[in-house]
Amino acid sequence: MKRKIAFLASILLVLTSSGIYIFVSHSPRFNLTQIDIQGNHKIGELEILEKAQIKLGPNIFRMDLGRIQQLIREDKRIKDVWVKRELPNRILIEVEEKKPALWVNLPEGLYGLSQDQEIIPLEKEDFEHDLPVVTGLASPPVSGKQNQNQRPYEWWPNRNAKSALDLYKTLLEVDSSFLEIMSEINLSDENNLIFYLIPYGTQVSMGKGSFKKKLKRVKAILDYEGKREDIASIDIRFKDQVVVKKSSPGFSPSSSADPQGQLPPTRRKGLGGKENL
């Protein structure tokens, strides 16, 4: 008897659900009258709507949200997208645009580099967020070959760029505050990644690999020394050996990695400006 009641209850639930769906999917009350787009900065709303292929009028319950997301995601500038219904007659589209994690100074100009190792063309609003600049990539090897042209919003197969991103991701894990005082990541020497700290231009030689362990040691040194303006350089390339060089009068800072003056003043301070040491 109990099984029969449960079976009848499930049938009733299915019929009720079906009836509700038929009602809401045909009721003009749920016809689309408003489309809201959030999270877009570089990509215009009209571009997103054209890509999504949606217009006002259709019932929101008869719209394939998964297909809309897929169409919008085809834009290489978009990292992710979410589309959802907002009762009674609204569709919300939230987009996440690809953003630079670092700046890259190349002969062609200044670009962004995303966490997924994609080249991001920079616009004025990108400089509202101060980021470290990667230098020394003028003619980097790509899988043993000469460097190929950088294609916007596509993966850049560059070993040295990957090294800079490995350091960046390790910084997020160890101490993200490093990013606020790091002006430059120099990759001129494949076997020795070097970065500079603002505002005094302290040079830190990291060598190759083991970034997590080395960064913890650098942080300990900076905390121990106290007055960072007295530190000209830290060399932590070798196992169980740290060389700290104090600054002295007449010490010349490194030449600027920003010859075209494209970086904000706060970053230029760590790239050969007078404030270095």
Contacts in CASP RR format, 6 or more apart in sequence:
PFRMAT RR
TARGET T0000
AUTHOR 0000-0000-0000
METHOD contacts of the structure
MODEL  1
MKRKIAFLASILLVLTSSGIYIFVSHSPRFNLTQIDIQGNHKIGELEILE
KAQIKLGPNIFRMDLGRIQQLIREDKRIKDVWVKRELPNRILIEVEEKKP
ALWVNLPEGLYGLSQDQEIIPLEKEDFEHDLPVVTGLASPPVSGKQNQNQ
RPYEWWPNRNAKSALDLYKTLLEVDSSFLEIMSEINLSDENNLIFYLIPY
GTQVSMGKGSFKKKLKRVKAILDYEGKREDIASIDIRFKDQVVVKKSSPG
FSPSSSADPQGQLPPTRRKGLGGKENL
21 61 0 8 1.000
24 30 0 8 1.000
24 59 0 8 1.000
24 61 0 8 1.000
25 59 0 8 1.000
25 61 0 8 1.000
25 62 0 8 1.000
26 59 0 8 1.000
27 59 0 8 1.000
28 59 0 8 1.000
29 88 0 8 1.000
29 89 0 8 1.000
30 59 0 8 1.000
30 60 0 8 1.000
30 61 0 8 1.000
30 87 0 8 1.000
30 88 0 8 1.000
30 89 0 8 1.000
31 57 0 8 1.000
31 58 0 8 1.000
31 59 0 8 1.000
31 60 0 8 1.000
31 89 0 8 1.000
32 54 0 8 1.000
32 55 0 8 1.000
32 56 0 8 1.000
32 57 0 8 1.000
32 58 0 8 1.000
32 59 0 8 1.000
32 60 0 8 1.000
32 63 0 8 1.000
32 89 0 8 1.000
32 90 0 8 1.000
32 91 0 8 1.000
33 56 0 8 1.000
33 57 0 8 1.000
33 89 0 8 1.000
33 90 0 8 1.000
34 56 0 8 1.000
34 89 0 8 1.000
34 90 0 8 1.000
34 91 0 8 1.000
35 49 0 8 1.000
35 54 0 8 1.000
35 56 0 8 1.000
35 90 0 8 1.000
35 91 0 8 1.000
35 93 0 8 1.000
36 86 0 8 1.000
36 90 0 8 1.000
36 91 0 8 1.000
36 92 0 8 1.000
36 93 0 8 1.000
37 45 0 8 1.000
37 48 0 8 1.000
37 49 0 8 1.000
37 93 0 8 1.000
37 94 0 8 1.000
37 95 0 8 1.000
38 92 0 8 1.000
38 93 0 8 1.000
38 94 0 8 1.000
38 95 0 8 1.000
39 94 0 8 1.000
39 95 0 8 1.000
39 96 0 8 1.000
39 97 0 8 1.000
40 48 0 8 1.000
40 95 0 8 1.000
40 97 0 8 1.000
41 97 0 8 1.000
41 125 0 8 1.000
42 77 0 8 1.000
42 97 0 8 1.000
42 123 0 8 1.000
42 125 0 8 1.000
43 75 0 8 1.000
43 77 0 8 1.000
43 78 0 8 1.000
43 95 0 8 1.000
43 97 0 8 1.000
47 75 0 8 1.000
48 72 0 8 1.000
48 75 0 8 1.000
48 93 0 8 1.000
48 95 0 8 1.000
49 55 0 8 1.000
51 71 0 8 1.000
51 72 0 8 1.000
51 74 0 8 1.000
51 75 0 8 1.000
52 68 0 8 1.000
52 71 0 8 1.000
52 72 0 8 1.000
52 83 0 8 1.000
52 93 0 8 1.000
53 68 0 8 1.000
53 71 0 8 1.000
54 63 0 8 1.000
54 68 0 8 1.000
54 91 0 8 1.000
60 85 0 8 1.000
60 89 0 8 1.000
60 90 0 8 1.000
60 91 0 8 1.000
61 85 0 8 1.000
63 85 0 8 1.000
63 91 0 8 1.000
65 83 0 8 1.000
65 84 0 8 1.000
65 85 0 8 1.000
66 83 0 8 1.000
68 83 0 8 1.000
68 93 0 8 1.000
69 81 0 8 1.000
69 82 0 8 1.000
69 83 0 8 1.000
72 78 0 8 1.000
72 81 0 8 1.000
72 83 0 8 1.000
72 93 0 8 1.000
72 95 0 8 1.000
73 80 0 8 1.000
73 81 0 8 1.000
76 98 0 8 1.000
76 152 0 8 1.000
76 153 0 8 1.000
76 154 0 8 1.000
77 97 0 8 1.000
77 98 0 8 1.000
77 153 0 8 1.000
78 95 0 8 1.000
78 96 0 8 1.000
78 97 0 8 1.000
78 98 0 8 1.000
79 96 0 8 1.000
79 97 0 8 1.000
79 98 0 8 1.000
79 99 0 8 1.000
79 116 0 8 1.000
80 95 0 8 1.000
80 96 0 8 1.000
81 93 0 8 1.000
81 94 0 8 1.000
81 95 0 8 1.000
81 96 0 8 1.000
82 93 0 8 1.000
82 94 0 8 1.000
83 91 0 8 1.000
83 92 0 8 1.000
83 93 0 8 1.000
83 94 0 8 1.000
84 91 0 8 1.000
84 92 0 8 1.000
84 94 0 8 1.000
85 91 0 8 1.000
85 92 0 8 1.000
86 92 0 8 1.000
98 114 0 8 1.000
98 116 0 8 1.000
98 118 0 8 1.000
98 120 0 8 1.000
98 153 0 8 1.000
99 114 0 8 1.000
99 120 0 8 1.000
100 111 0 8 1.000
100 112 0 8 1.000
100 113 0 8 1.000
100 114 0 8 1.000
100 120 0 8 1.000
100 122 0 8 1.000
100 126 0 8 1.000
100 131 0 8 1.000
101 112 0 8 1.000
101 113 0 8 1.000
101 114 0 8 1.000
101 115 0 8 1.000
101 131 0 8 1.000
101 165 0 8 1.000
101 168 0 8 1.000
102 112 0 8 1.000
102 113 0 8 1.000
102 131 0 8 1.000
102 132 0 8 1.000
102 133 0 8 1.000
102 134 0 8 1.000
102 164 0 8 1.000
102 165 0 8 1.000
102 168 0 8 1.000
102 185 0 8 1.000
103 110 0 8 1.000
103 111 0 8 1.000
103 112 0 8 1.000
103 113 0 8 1.000
103 122 0 8 1.000
103 131 0 8 1.000
103 132 0 8 1.000
103 133 0 8 1.000
103 134 0 8 1.000
103 263 0 8 1.000
104 110 0 8 1.000
104 111 0 8 1.000
104 112 0 8 1.000
104 113 0 8 1.000
104 119 0 8 1.000
104 133 0 8 1.000
104 134 0 8 1.000
104 137 0 8 1.000
104 161 0 8 1.000
105 133 0 8 1.000
105 134 0 8 1.000
105 135 0 8 1.000
105 136 0 8 1.000
105 137 0 8 1.000
105 257 0 8 1.000
105 258 0 8 1.000
105 262 0 8 1.000
106 137 0 8 1.000
106 138 0 8 1.000
106 150 0 8 1.000
107 138 0 8 1.000
108 150 0 8 1.000
109 260 0 8 1.000
109 262 0 8 1.000
110 122 0 8 1.000
110 133 0 8 1.000
110 260 0 8 1.000
110 262 0 8 1.000
110 263 0 8 1.000
111 119 0 8 1.000
111 120 0 8 1.000
111 121 0 8 1.000
111 122 0 8 1.000
111 150 0 8 1.000
112 119 0 8 1.000
112 120 0 8 1.000
112 121 0 8 1.000
112 122 0 8 1.000
112 126 0 8 1.000
112 131 0 8 1.000
113 119 0 8 1.000
113 120 0 8 1.000
113 134 0 8 1.000
113 156 0 8 1.000
113 161 0 8 1.000
113 164 0 8 1.000
113 165 0 8 1.000
114 120 0 8 1.000
115 165 0 8 1.000
115 168 0 8 1.000
115 169 0 8 1.000
116 155 0 8 1.000
117 155 0 8 1.000
117 156 0 8 1.000
117 158 0 8 1.000
117 161 0 8 1.000
117 162 0 8 1.000
117 165 0 8 1.000
118 153 0 8 1.000
118 154 0 8 1.000
118 155 0 8 1.000
118 156 0 8 1.000
119 150 0 8 1.000
119 151 0 8 1.000
119 152 0 8 1.000
119 153 0 8 1.000
119 154 0 8 1.000
119 156 0 8 1.000
120 126 0 8 1.000
120 152 0 8 1.000
120 153 0 8 1.000
121 152 0 8 1.000
127 264 0 8 1.000
130 180 0 8 1.000
130 264 0 8 1.000
130 266 0 8 1.000
130 267 0 8 1.000
131 179 0 8 1.000
131 267 0 8 1.000
132 168 0 8 1.000
132 179 0 8 1.000
132 182 0 8 1.000
132 183 0 8 1.000
132 184 0 8 1.000
132 185 0 8 1.000
132 195 0 8 1.000
132 267 0 8 1.000
133 183 0 8 1.000
133 184 0 8 1.000
133 185 0 8 1.000
133 257 0 8 1.000
133 258 0 8 1.000
133 263 0 8 1.000
133 267 0 8 1.000
133 271 0 8 1.000
134 161 0 8 1.000
134 164 0 8 1.000
134 184 0 8 1.000
134 185 0 8 1.000
134 186 0 8 1.000
134 187 0 8 1.000
135 184 0 8 1.000
135 185 0 8 1.000
135 186 0 8 1.000
135 187 0 8 1.000
135 188 0 8 1.000
135 257 0 8 1.000
136 160 0 8 1.000
136 186 0 8 1.000
136 187 0 8 1.000
136 188 0 8 1.000
136 257 0 8 1.000
137 147 0 8 1.000
137 158 0 8 1.000
137 160 0 8 1.000
137 161 0 8 1.000
137 187 0 8 1.000
139 146 0 8 1.000
139 147 0 8 1.000
140 147 0 8 1.000
140 158 0 8 1.000
140 159 0 8 1.000
140 160 0 8 1.000
140 161 0 8 1.000
140 187 0 8 1.000
141 147 0 8 1.000
141 159 0 8 1.000
141 160 0 8 1.000
142 148 0 8 1.000
142 157 0 8 1.000
142 158 0 8 1.000
142 159 0 8 1.000
143 157 0 8 1.000
143 159 0 8 1.000
147 158 0 8 1.000
148 157 0 8 1.000
150 156 0 8 1.000
159 190 0 8 1.000
160 187 0 8 1.000
160 190 0 8 1.000
161 187 0 8 1.000
163 187 0 8 1.000
163 193 0 8 1.000
163 208 0 8 1.000
164 185 0 8 1.000
164 187 0 8 1.000
164 193 0 8 1.000
166 209 0 8 1.000
166 211 0 8 1.000
167 185 0 8 1.000
167 193 0 8 1.000
167 195 0 8 1.000
167 206 0 8 1.000
167 211 0 8 1.000
168 179 0 8 1.000
170 211 0 8 1.000
170 212 0 8 1.000
170 215 0 8 1.000
171 178 0 8 1.000
171 179 0 8 1.000
171 182 0 8 1.000
171 215 0 8 1.000
172 179 0 8 1.000
173 212 0 8 1.000
174 212 0 8 1.000
174 215 0 8 1.000
174 216 0 8 1.000
174 219 0 8 1.000
175 215 0 8 1.000
175 219 0 8 1.000
178 215 0 8 1.000
178 219 0 8 1.000
181 197 0 8 1.000
181 198 0 8 1.000
182 195 0 8 1.000
182 196 0 8 1.000
182 197 0 8 1.000
182 198 0 8 1.000
183 195 0 8 1.000
183 196 0 8 1.000
183 197 0 8 1.000
183 198 0 8 1.000
183 201 0 8 1.000
183 267 0 8 1.000
183 269 0 8 1.000
183 270 0 8 1.000
183 271 0 8 1.000
184 195 0 8 1.000
184 196 0 8 1.000
184 257 0 8 1.000
184 267 0 8 1.000
184 270 0 8 1.000
184 271 0 8 1.000
185 193 0 8 1.000
185 194 0 8 1.000
185 195 0 8 1.000
186 193 0 8 1.000
186 194 0 8 1.000
186 195 0 8 1.000
186 196 0 8 1.000
186 257 0 8 1.000
187 193 0 8 1.000
188 194 0 8 1.000
190 208 0 8 1.000
191 207 0 8 1.000
191 208 0 8 1.000
192 205 0 8 1.000
192 206 0 8 1.000
192 207 0 8 1.000
192 208 0 8 1.000
192 237 0 8 1.000
193 205 0 8 1.000
193 206 0 8 1.000
193 207 0 8 1.000
193 208 0 8 1.000
193 209 0 8 1.000
194 203 0 8 1.000
194 204 0 8 1.000
194 205 0 8 1.000
194 206 0 8 1.000
195 203 0 8 1.000
195 204 0 8 1.000
195 206 0 8 1.000
196 202 0 8 1.000
196 203 0 8 1.000
196 204 0 8 1.000
196 254 0 8 1.000
196 270 0 8 1.000
196 271 0 8 1.000
197 204 0 8 1.000
197 228 0 8 1.000
197 270 0 8 1.000
198 266 0 8 1.000
198 267 0 8 1.000
198 269 0 8 1.000
198 270 0 8 1.000
198 275 0 8 1.000
199 269 0 8 1.000
199 270 0 8 1.000
199 275 0 8 1.000
199 276 0 8 1.000
200 228 0 8 1.000
200 229 0 8 1.000
200 231 0 8 1.000
200 247 0 8 1.000
200 270 0 8 1.000
200 275 0 8 1.000
200 276 0 8 1.000
200 277 0 8 1.000
201 253 0 8 1.000
201 254 0 8 1.000
201 269 0 8 1.000
201 270 0 8 1.000
201 272 0 8 1.000
201 275 0 8 1.000
201 276 0 8 1.000
201 277 0 8 1.000
202 228 0 8 1.000
202 231 0 8 1.000
202 232 0 8 1.000
202 233 0 8 1.000
202 234 0 8 1.000
203 232 0 8 1.000
203 233 0 8 1.000
203 234 0 8 1.000
203 254 0 8 1.000
204 218 0 8 1.000
204 233 0 8 1.000
204 234 0 8 1.000
204 236 0 8 1.000
205 233 0 8 1.000
205 234 0 8 1.000
205 235 0 8 1.000
205 236 0 8 1.000
205 237 0 8 1.000
206 214 0 8 1.000
206 236 0 8 1.000
206 237 0 8 1.000
207 214 0 8 1.000
207 236 0 8 1.000
207 237 0 8 1.000
208 237 0 8 1.000
214 236 0 8 1.000
217 236 0 8 1.000
217 242 0 8 1.000
218 234 0 8 1.000
218 236 0 8 1.000
221 231 0 8 1.000
221 234 0 8 1.000
221 242 0 8 1.000
221 244 0 8 1.000
222 228 0 8 1.000
222 231 0 8 1.000
225 231 0 8 1.000
225 244 0 8 1.000
229 247 0 8 1.000
229 277 0 8 1.000
230 246 0 8 1.000
230 247 0 8 1.000
231 244 0 8 1.000
231 245 0 8 1.000
231 246 0 8 1.000
231 247 0 8 1.000
232 245 0 8 1.000
232 246 0 8 1.000
232 247 0 8 1.000
232 248 0 8 1.000
232 251 0 8 1.000
232 277 0 8 1.000
233 243 0 8 1.000
233 244 0 8 1.000
233 245 0 8 1.000
234 242 0 8 1.000
234 243 0 8 1.000
234 244 0 8 1.000
234 245 0 8 1.000
235 242 0 8 1.000
235 243 0 8 1.000
235 244 0 8 1.000
235 245 0 8 1.000
236 242 0 8 1.000
236 243 0 8 1.000
247 277 0 8 1.000
251 277 0 8 1.000
253 270 0 8 1.000
253 272 0 8 1.000
253 273 0 8 1.000
253 274 0 8 1.000
253 276 0 8 1.000
253 277 0 8 1.000
254 271 0 8 1.000
254 272 0 8 1.000
254 276 0 8 1.000
255 272 0 8 1.000
256 268 0 8 1.000
256 271 0 8 1.000
256 272 0 8 1.000
256 273 0 8 1.000
257 271 0 8 1.000
257 272 0 8 1.000
258 267 0 8 1.000
258 268 0 8 1.000
258 271 0 8 1.000
261 268 0 8 1.000
263 271 0 8 1.000
269 275 0 8 1.000
269 276 0 8 1.000
270 276 0 8 1.000
END
